Amino acid sequence: MRKKDNLTGFLFILPALIVLLTVVFYPLLWTFWLSFQEKILIAPQRDGFIGVEHYQGIFQSDVFWRFLGITLIFTLSSVAIKIIFGLVGALLLNKNHPGTNVYWSILVIPWLIPSVVGALIWRWMLHEQFGIINRVFVHLGVLESAVPWLSREFTALLSVIIVDAWVGLPFMIIVFLAGLKTIPSTLYEAAKVDGAGFFQQLRFVTIPGLKSVLLVMGTLSLIGTFNSFNIIYAMTGGGPVNATNTLVIHIYRTAFTQYNFGLASALAVVTFIIISCFVIFYIRQLDKEGEM
Amino acid sequence: MKKALWYAAISIYALFMVFPLLWMLSTALKPSSEIFSLAPSFIPDNPTLDSFKTVLSMGAYRGYLMNSLFVAMSATIITIVLSTLAGYGFSKFRFKGRRQILYLFLSAQMIPAVILLMPIFFIMTNLGLIDTYLGLILAYVTFSLPFATWVMTAFFKRIPGDLVSAALIDGASHWQAFRKIVLPLAVPGMISAGIFSFLVAWDEFIFTLTLTTTEEKRTLPYGLYSFMGQYGVEWNQLMAASLIAVIPPLIIFLFLYKYFLRGFTGGALKD
């Protein structure tokens, strides 16, 4: 009976497992293998095994370190905005005033928008001549003259960070709100009796109560943002002058505009390893903080 | 006083979140002459549906829309079937290697598409699946299957196992018990996994960018992106086209969000 159960359980999983092995893990191994090859689609006569040459090239090039830096700035800023403002949004929505449900729907809507569509909306709003953002800022006197947001290095990076956060915020709010609902109200009442103000309640009740949610969501968001492609590609394509060229965009451009699949695969392997380390490190850090 | 402060704060917050959408709507309703006005009004002076008409009369745009619907729905159905089976297997059976395989599923979700892109491009080329619906559907399933399985596993954990045991004692086979007893109870979970898969497929961009080569097979995200290159100046039309792309996810969400929240937050928060 038990043996038969073993097999039955496995059979239920088998179809999904086969699909995953064919479309995820087999290609993943192939990427590793490709990373040790010279493989340039437009120069097939040079194809062949070259060992770790791509990796040596990557670590010695300044470009790689620069793009890694951009990726880290992009990821950490966007995740920080999502967590902080996600928490603010969830705290605001965790009330029973009339109209809360209406606000809930409004806050969630941006999440339903395809990310490329979100990128296009913002491109229009950030348009140098006719964009509403320049118009409003100039009108209010915040800016003296219109800013070409997406064609200056600093403002382009800032723009993609904000748009990425805007797209990702609603989901943070939803999950944080669900987490807040699980914190017993007696804890808040006890804190109030002890004379705790808003920030003390936040520090000693809300954040500890959300610990596991923060951990799960923070990690997922970090990985997701590190992998973010659609928004950056549709807004800036990695430019201007590579200012928004994150590793993921760099891999794509190496593979599909330079057709250098070997080098792109080596970059992909490095990125894969960074993501893996990042996740483990992050979980451990949060665990440590949680135990203190 | 405190209440007034709350209304003020949440209104500002909501305005920031929703303004880009309102501006998209406002732009889509404007005639071309108003797009390039130096003092744009929030409410169009001469609102018109011309942009929507123009966009919907373009064969290419209708093609993108249909491609997206077809590919997203196919990927969703496949994902629902596979993740329901797998979720049941993971939640109700303790077989050898279960933990390791579950771990494999979880890690699959965290691998960015771009890392798998080169080999998948080769595989699809070799199999003749470049610029086909099947190629796209397969690629989209990769995105949604791991998480959908996770959602279904969490969902099945909340369905008591006693019901199944009783059926097995009565002489039903595992498959019969699954079909007659488990499946009807699993519908809410399947809906939430389905909504998730559809939204992911509707949003997908990088595979359609690399695995399609002709206009005929492009899905909406890439279609809209290439529109910007061709008709980039006509922002009212681009915004109308974008707005139409938001409608299917919006409808799905409005009708089914209760299922979705139940399944999704359960999936994201449980163990």
Interface residues (C-beta under 8 A of the other chain):
Chain A: D5 N6 L7 T8 G9 F10 L11 F12 I13 P15 A16 L17 V19 L20 V23 V24 F25 Y26 P27 L28 W30 T31 L34 V88 G89 L92 L93 K95 H97 G99 Y103 I106 L107 V108 I109 P110 L112 I113 P114 S115 V116 V117 G118 L120 I121 W122 R123 W124 M125 H127 F130 I132 R135 W166 L169 P170 I174 V175 A178 G179 S212 V213 V216 M217 L220 I223 F226 N227 F229 N230 Y233 A234 V248 I251 Y252 A255 F256 F261 A264 S265 A268 V269 T271 F272 I275 V279
Chain B: K3 W6 Y7 A9 I10 S11 Y13 A14 M17 V18 P20 L21 W23 M24 T27 I35 F36 A39 P40 V81 L82 S83 L85 A86 Y88 G89 F90 K92 F93 R94 F95 K96 G97 R98 I101 L104 F105 A108 M110 I111 P112 A113 V114 I115 L116 L117 M118 P119 I120 F121 F122 I123 L138 A139 V141 T142 L145 P146 T149 H174 F178 L199 W202 D203 F205 I206 L209 T210 L220 P221 Y222 L224 Y225 M228 W235 L238 M239 S242 A245 V246 P249 L250 F253 L261 F264 T265 A268 L269
